[in-house]
Amino acid sequence: MPVASPAKPKTPVRKAAPRAKAPAPVTTTTLTLSSKNYSSWSLRGWLLARFAGLPFNEVMVSPDDADARKELLLLAPSIRVPCLTHDGAKVWNTLAIAHYLDEQCPQAGLLPTDRLARAHCRAISGEMNAGFANLRSALPMNLKAHYPGHKIWAGALPDIERITEIWTDCLATYGGPYLFGAQRTMADALYAPVATRFLTYDVALNPACQAYCQTIVQMPEMQEWIAAARLEPDEIEELDMDF
């Protein structure tokens, strides 16, 4: 009778070692910012960089910095914060940052793909960047504050009317929820601080514009920025007047 061969010992199965998490990408790109509560220009630049998907480190300017304070109080000859430093380039002026990021990150869709929509987006972005001085001075950005029933200075009313005209036209033409449809563009970043102003000062808006304001402030990026703004300890008395 044949003798059965002894069973071969089973080779233990080695479990694959868990993959180590990839380290966070190191970036030398910086974005210089001023107050998150008061600086509408800083918010615009920050949103543009986030929309573009460009990793960056924040460099915060002290609220005691004389030049930054002049910019917040609209007393500076030009606005140089935010300032993006990337791959040897140094870019200030929010609209310049927007176009630089569109060149560097074309996949982000900061401009619409359609030629006519792209021209429209450039036009209203330029209008926001250069205009509406009365709105800026009458309704300064203040994310910590809320003034129900605020009486709007008459000089700011034409600015409000023009902005709501722009928004209403874009939302009707491109279908919303953003100004140029489903894709967020540079125009949404540039007009985002205006949405916060309209909510802070309880500006009466048509339903489409009211919904757009809510769409903007409910974006995850805006919620992150607003939360940081509320943690800022410093207040600028001239921008916290009792209206």
C-alpha positions as CSV (number, residue, x, y, z in Angstrom):
1,M,0.0,0.0,0.0
2,P,1.6,3.3,-1.1
3,V,2.5,5.7,1.7
4,A,0.9,9.2,1.4
5,S,3.4,12.0,0.9
6,P,3.4,14.4,3.8
7,A,1.5,17.6,3.1
8,K,3.6,20.6,2.1
9,P,3.5,23.4,4.6
10,K,1.5,26.3,3.3
11,T,3.5,29.4,2.4
12,P,2.2,32.3,4.5
13,V,0.6,34.9,2.4
14,R,2.2,38.3,2.9
15,K,-0.1,41.2,3.2
16,A,0.8,44.2,1.2
17,A,2.2,47.0,3.4
18,P,-0.2,49.9,3.5
19,R,0.9,52.7,1.1
20,A,2.3,55.7,2.8
21,K,0.3,58.8,2.2
22,A,1.9,61.1,-0.4
23,P,3.3,64.2,1.3
24,A,1.5,67.4,0.7
25,P,3.0,69.2,-2.3
26,V,5.5,71.8,-1.4
27,T,4.9,75.1,-3.0
28,T,6.8,78.4,-3.1
29,T,3.7,80.2,-4.4
30,T,2.5,82.9,-2.1
31,L,-0.6,85.1,-2.0
32,T,-0.2,88.2,0.1
33,L,-3.5,89.2,1.7
34,S,-4.9,91.9,4.0
35,S,-7.8,91.7,6.4
36,K,-10.3,88.8,5.7
37,N,-13.1,90.8,7.3
38,Y,-12.6,94.1,5.4
39,S,-10.5,93.5,2.3
40,S,-12.7,92.8,-0.7
41,W,-9.7,92.8,-3.0
42,S,-8.0,90.1,-0.9
43,L,-11.1,88.0,-1.1
44,R,-11.2,88.4,-4.9
45,G,-7.6,87.3,-5.3
46,W,-8.0,84.4,-2.9
47,L,-11.1,83.1,-4.6
48,L,-9.4,83.3,-8.0
49,A,-6.5,81.2,-6.8
50,R,-8.8,78.7,-5.2
51,F,-11.0,78.5,-8.3
52,A,-7.8,78.0,-10.4
53,G,-6.7,75.1,-8.1
54,L,-3.3,76.7,-7.6
55,P,-1.6,75.7,-4.4
56,F,-0.4,78.7,-2.5
57,N,0.7,79.8,1.0
58,E,-1.0,82.8,2.5
59,V,1.1,85.8,3.7
60,M,-1.0,88.0,5.9
61,V,-0.2,91.7,6.1
62,S,-0.5,93.2,9.6
63,P,-3.5,95.4,10.1
64,D,-1.1,97.9,11.5
65,D,0.7,98.2,8.2
66,A,0.2,101.8,7.1
67,D,0.0,101.0,3.3
68,A,-2.5,98.2,3.8
69,R,-4.6,100.4,6.0
70,K,-4.7,103.1,3.4
71,E,-5.8,100.6,0.8
72,L,-8.7,99.4,3.1
73,L,-9.8,103.0,3.6
74,L,-9.6,103.8,-0.1
75,L,-6.8,106.3,0.5
76,A,-4.0,104.6,-1.5
77,P,-3.2,105.7,-5.1
78,S,-3.5,102.1,-6.2
79,I,-4.3,98.6,-4.7
80,R,-1.2,96.3,-4.4
81,V,-2.7,93.7,-2.1
82,P,-3.5,90.9,-3.0
83,C,-0.2,90.1,-4.6
84,L,0.5,86.7,-6.2
85,T,4.1,85.4,-6.4
86,H,4.4,82.4,-8.6
87,D,7.3,80.8,-10.5
88,G,9.2,84.0,-10.7
89,A,6.2,86.2,-11.5
90,K,4.9,88.8,-9.1
91,V,1.3,89.9,-10.0
92,W,-0.8,92.5,-8.2
93,N,-4.1,94.0,-9.3
94,T,-6.9,91.5,-9.0
95,L,-7.8,91.5,-12.7
96,A,-4.2,91.0,-13.7
97,I,-4.1,88.0,-11.2
98,A,-7.3,86.7,-12.9
99,H,-5.8,86.7,-16.3
100,Y,-2.5,85.3,-15.2
101,L,-4.2,82.4,-13.5
102,D,-6.3,81.8,-16.6
103,E,-3.1,81.5,-18.6
104,Q,-1.4,79.2,-16.1
105,C,-4.5,77.1,-15.3
106,P,-6.6,77.1,-18.4
107,Q,-8.4,73.9,-17.3
108,A,-9.9,75.8,-14.4
109,G,-12.3,77.6,-16.7
110,L,-11.9,81.1,-15.3
111,L,-13.1,82.3,-18.6
112,P,-16.0,80.7,-20.5
113,T,-15.1,78.5,-23.5
114,D,-17.6,80.2,-25.8
115,R,-16.1,83.2,-27.6
116,L,-19.1,85.6,-27.0
117,A,-19.5,84.5,-23.4
118,R,-15.7,84.9,-22.9
119,A,-15.8,88.5,-24.2
120,H,-18.8,89.2,-22.0
121,C,-17.1,87.8,-18.9
122,R,-14.0,89.9,-19.6
123,A,-16.1,93.1,-20.0
124,I,-18.1,92.8,-16.8
125,S,-14.9,91.7,-14.9
126,G,-13.1,94.8,-16.1
127,E,-16.1,96.9,-15.1
128,M,-16.1,95.5,-11.6
129,N,-12.3,96.0,-11.3
130,A,-12.4,99.6,-12.4
131,G,-15.8,101.0,-11.4
132,F,-18.4,101.3,-8.7
133,A,-16.4,103.7,-6.4
134,N,-19.5,105.0,-4.7
135,L,-20.6,101.5,-3.7
136,R,-17.1,100.8,-2.3
137,S,-17.1,103.8,-0.1
138,A,-20.8,103.7,1.0
139,L,-20.9,100.0,1.7
140,P,-17.5,98.8,2.8
141,M,-17.1,95.0,3.1
142,N,-17.6,93.9,6.7
143,L,-18.3,90.2,7.1
144,K,-18.8,90.4,10.9
145,A,-21.5,93.0,10.6
146,H,-25.2,93.2,9.6
147,Y,-27.2,96.3,9.3
148,P,-30.9,95.5,8.8
149,G,-32.9,98.2,7.1
150,H,-29.8,100.2,6.3
151,K,-30.5,103.4,4.4
152,I,-28.4,103.4,1.2
153,W,-26.6,106.7,0.3
154,A,-28.2,108.1,-2.9
155,G,-24.8,108.2,-4.6
156,A,-24.4,104.4,-4.4
157,L,-27.8,103.6,-5.9
158,P,-26.7,103.9,-9.6
159,D,-23.9,101.5,-8.8
160,I,-26.3,99.0,-7.2
161,E,-28.7,99.3,-10.2
162,R,-25.9,98.7,-12.7
163,I,-24.6,95.6,-10.8
164,T,-28.0,94.1,-10.5
165,E,-28.6,94.8,-14.2
166,I,-25.4,92.9,-14.9
167,W,-26.3,90.0,-12.7
168,T,-29.9,89.7,-13.9
169,D,-28.8,89.7,-17.6
170,C,-26.1,87.1,-17.0
171,L,-28.3,84.8,-15.0
172,A,-31.1,85.0,-17.6
173,T,-28.7,84.6,-20.5
174,Y,-26.6,81.7,-19.2
175,G,-29.0,80.0,-16.9
176,G,-27.2,80.3,-13.5
177,P,-26.5,79.5,-10.8
178,Y,-23.3,81.4,-11.5
179,L,-23.0,84.4,-13.8
180,F,-21.9,82.3,-16.8
181,G,-23.8,79.1,-16.0
182,A,-22.8,76.1,-14.1
183,Q,-19.0,76.9,-14.2
184,R,-17.6,79.5,-11.8
185,T,-15.6,82.1,-13.6
186,M,-13.4,85.1,-12.8
187,A,-16.5,87.2,-12.8
188,D,-18.0,85.3,-9.9
189,A,-14.8,85.9,-7.9
190,L,-14.7,89.6,-8.7
191,Y,-18.4,90.1,-7.8
192,A,-18.4,87.9,-4.7
193,P,-17.5,90.7,-2.2
194,V,-20.5,92.7,-3.6
195,A,-22.8,89.8,-2.7
196,T,-21.5,90.0,0.9
197,R,-22.1,93.8,0.9
198,F,-25.6,93.4,-0.3
199,L,-26.3,91.0,2.5
200,T,-24.5,93.0,5.2
201,Y,-26.4,96.2,4.4
202,D,-29.7,94.5,3.7
203,V,-29.9,95.8,0.1
204,A,-33.3,95.1,-1.5
205,L,-32.8,92.9,-4.6
206,N,-34.9,91.1,-7.1
207,P,-35.3,87.3,-6.5
208,A,-32.7,86.3,-9.1
209,C,-30.0,88.5,-7.6
210,Q,-31.0,87.5,-4.0
211,A,-30.6,83.9,-5.0
212,Y,-27.2,84.6,-6.6
213,C,-26.0,86.2,-3.4
214,Q,-26.9,83.1,-1.5
215,T,-25.2,80.9,-4.1
216,I,-22.0,82.9,-3.6
217,V,-21.9,83.0,0.2
218,Q,-22.8,79.3,0.4
219,M,-19.8,78.2,-1.7
220,P,-17.4,76.1,0.5
221,E,-14.6,78.6,-0.2
222,M,-16.7,81.5,0.9
223,Q,-17.7,79.7,4.1
224,E,-14.0,79.0,4.8
225,W,-13.1,82.7,4.2
226,I,-16.1,84.0,6.3
227,A,-15.2,81.7,9.2
228,A,-11.6,83.0,9.2
229,A,-12.8,86.6,9.0
230,R,-15.0,86.2,12.1
231,L,-11.9,85.0,14.0
232,E,-9.9,88.2,13.3
233,P,-9.5,90.1,16.5
234,D,-8.7,93.4,14.9
235,E,-11.3,96.1,14.0
236,I,-10.8,99.2,12.0
237,E,-12.9,101.9,13.6
238,E,-13.5,103.8,10.4
239,L,-15.0,100.7,8.8
240,D,-17.1,99.8,11.8
241,M,-19.0,103.0,12.2
242,D,-22.5,102.8,13.7
243,F,-24.7,103.3,10.6
